[in-house]
Amino acid sequence: MKSFSKFLSRLKDILGENKVFTQPKDLIAYSFDSSAAIGVPLAVVFPERKEEVVDVLKLIAEYKIPLVPRGAGTATTGSAVSHTQGLILSFERMNRILELNLEERIVVVQPGVLNGELKNYLKKFGLFYPPDPASYNYSTIGGNVATGAGGPRGLKYGTTKDYVLALEVGLPGGKIFWTGPLTLKGVVGYNLTPLFVGSEGTLGVFTEIVLKVVPLPETRVLLLSYHEKEEEPLEIISELLKALITPASAEFIDKTTLLALSKNKQIELHDKKVKSLLFLELDGTVESVKKELKKVEELYQMKGIFYHKADTEEKIESLWEIRRAVSPSVRVLGERKISDDVVLPRRNMKEFLKKIRKLEEEKGIYVCCFGHAGDGNFHVNLLFSSEKEEEAKSLRKAILKEVLNLKGTLSGEHGIGYVKRSFVAWELTPLQLELMRGLKKVFDPENLLNPEIKIPF
Amino acid sequence: MKSFSKFLSRLKDILGENKVFTQPKDLIAYSFDSSAAIGVPLAVVFPERKEEVVDVLKLIAEYKIPLVPRGAGTATTGSAVSHTQGLILSFERMNRILELNLEERIVVVQPGVLNGELKNYLKKFGLFYPPDPASYNYSTIGGNVATGAGGPRGLKYGTTKDYVLALEVGLPGGKIFWTGPLTLKGVVGYNLTPLFVGSEGTLGVFTEIVLKVVPLPETRVLLLSYHEKEEEPLEIISELLKALITPASAEFIDKTTLLALSKNKQIELHDKKVKSLLFLELDGTVESVKKELKKVEELYQMKGIFYHKADTEEKIESLWEIRRAVSPSVRVLGERKISDDVVLPRRNMKEFLKKIRKLEEEKGIYVCCFGHAGDGNFHVNLLFSSEKEEEAKSLRKAILKEVLNLKGTLSGEHGIGYVKRSFVAWELTPLQLELMRGLKKVFDPENLLNPEIKIPF
């Protein structure tokens, strides 16, 4: 790395001083994301145009400097951090919505546009970009695409992968290409677009993103229900789906998470027998929501389930506040936290919850198991005191093994990044890994893009 | 190929005589698909279990015999034909629906299941597999996945790629793997599934297919409208989409196709001023269809458009018969036919149609331009007498160039296969081609799977 000063001076020549940060205070500000992983980069660059991204990609290939593309740094896995003393390429200054076409129902954006910003913009046209990670007000579309972000609406609307029409991608050396045509259909060549969704910056750097958008639903309604039998919400989700009702969201709060919310005074439970909650949102046309709501309310009444109903934007958002308070609240249960976002086949969710409760009791470590139960995606958070670190780590492993026993997957939407890479070979077969390493080599033969993450080498 | 007799005898040892066809009459029966491409294979095998597919894949790697997987042979591009005297692997005997899970809303099938058979099976459960290529009653799911098949419902429901949850894939040498987890979400490793959708048998052989299914719409209604201004249907599609109405299907019949339908007595036009037709299907809940229908009918009345309305299954299917009569009917316009299935960005459809009409007039060759205009997908058919062969070929090239000028793509759902391979480099850049060749090598380094098609080497 002795040529680094030369690299840096060429970088500054190309981009200008104000787009290249090298001061320790700045490097530290870009040395972490929302995980425990830390890595101080050698420099941070802030390109403003795609031509500048291309120039950076040329230079890193010439000097063999690793590069980590970064949106807002809300990744929970260390995928937005430089682990090999490389360059951080921040998309903060490439944050423009370039084009909305109502006839095509597509929107073209730069990677640094915030998800929430895009949502607000589209709303004015009666349109909607459904993926809604909890971070949507401050995470970028580029980062959402790189991680394959999900969110509560995944149940009815799918995740980021279902909305990316095409990507413009830059490779080390400065080569740039589109992953597919800008038409709504197309089967010429191989479909490269989905390969990049969830690739966590390891296959290429996005320079432009074309998203599909859909009409906003006419109306929505949210039910928050209280359950004396912890697994009842999971049964309800299955019953509704079998009855051909597809809620927009179905968010589960388990017993331990409920304890945290209660301790953190986010919710006051008058009935001490309540063991879990279900947030169930229905959306669609006024009539279809009315009809579905009737069926859900009949089911709740039949089962003797108590619930709150919110049917104005304001009331709905205020109930959702409780759900959003979960992640900060679980902290009250322990100073240390290990979090995963596993996915089970729906039919195995109940069995998984039972196993979790058993392991929790055996180990004396809090295990929160909340989240997007509608699509089988549980956020499993272990909370413990620092002296229980080793036991917690072994508990985590036991839980991940349980996920795989029950035919689940180790990450639904957060990705692998740095912190979960050692578990990847538990899930993927040697053949799958070999093929994925082969794919990585096609796009990044010198392993310059976000090395040390995603796939174990 | 001198070891071919040894290969054949080992194949028969493994599969048994009744699963290996080598008689000339059988080879000829498997030497063509629905394109003009012809290639007589050395043998045709009919495995009945995935283990037998794996055995065949081992053997072809050992003897370096090329293999072409084949569903029902309805491909329109020569992708189901052996162009290099290899083996045809027919999935005719692997045609079982293995599992339906109502809670997961997934169905697991063998590749040889017919699309229409699956549709009928799901109907009993109130469920629905939307992709509907014209061949759906006799084409297989394996073939639909391999080509990335679309159909009229693509406008609202997307195409095959939107319904494949995961694939079990075999590679030369007999290695077998799943392209992703069997959960509804997942971001561990790279997303391999979509890479195989539309890969036309060049990357791997499917041994099991997991599809997502959706609830059947409550009701549907079909409008067939008659237009004096040929491009009016294209304007209507854009107006509806801008008004946030998403029809299930919007099928366009242009002036020349209408002439063919009329000559073939599929439709009787009392009003000689009619220049084009639009089939517009709305589906959803009873109320939403009613509401959308009202808007569409108001628009038609305002514009003075005459239309038929079908609102029972029987009437709807009988109107769709006219649409289905298109492909056989265009033959009345000329003994020879060249067909393409191009896609334009919606905003450029009108411009494209104008260019087509101009070229048609200049060259004196019939150009039908009908199809899934809702998602920009036109089936362009040239009809001519054999002495006009050379002029037709040059007209075809001019049309394909026009598609690319207007930012379109050369195939929306039929694929490239053998017959369109020489045009691929017109659309894809050298970099895109290089990357795709790299991907092919990852999965099939010896180029044994459906060689000579899809990507020009």
Interface residues (C-beta under 8 A of the other chain):
Chain A: N101 L102 E103 E104 R105 G126 L127 T147 G148 G150 G154 T159 K161 D162 K175 I176 F177 W178 P181 L182 T183 L184 K185 G186 V187 V188 G189 Y190 N191 L192 T193 P194 L195 V197 G198 S199 L203 P215 S238 L241 K242 L244 T246 G284 T285 E287 S288 K291 V343 L344 P345 R346 R347 H372 D375 G376 N377 K407 G408 T409 L410 S411 G412 E413 H414 G415 I416 V424 E427 L428 T429 L431 Q432 L433 L435 M436 G438 L439 K440 K441 V442 F443 K454 I455
Chain B: N101 L102 E103 E104 R105 G126 L127 T147 G148 G150 G154 T159 K161 D162 K175 I176 F177 W178 P181 L182 T183 L184 K185 G186 V187 V188 G189 Y190 N191 L192 T193 P194 L195 V197 G198 S199 L203 P215 S238 L241 K242 L244 T246 G284 T285 E287 S288 K291 V343 L344 P345 R346 R347 H372 D375 G376 N377 K407 G408 T409 L410 S411 G412 E413 H414 G415 I416 V424 E427 L428 T429 L431 Q432 L433 L435 M436 G438 L439 K440 K441 V442 F443 K454 I455
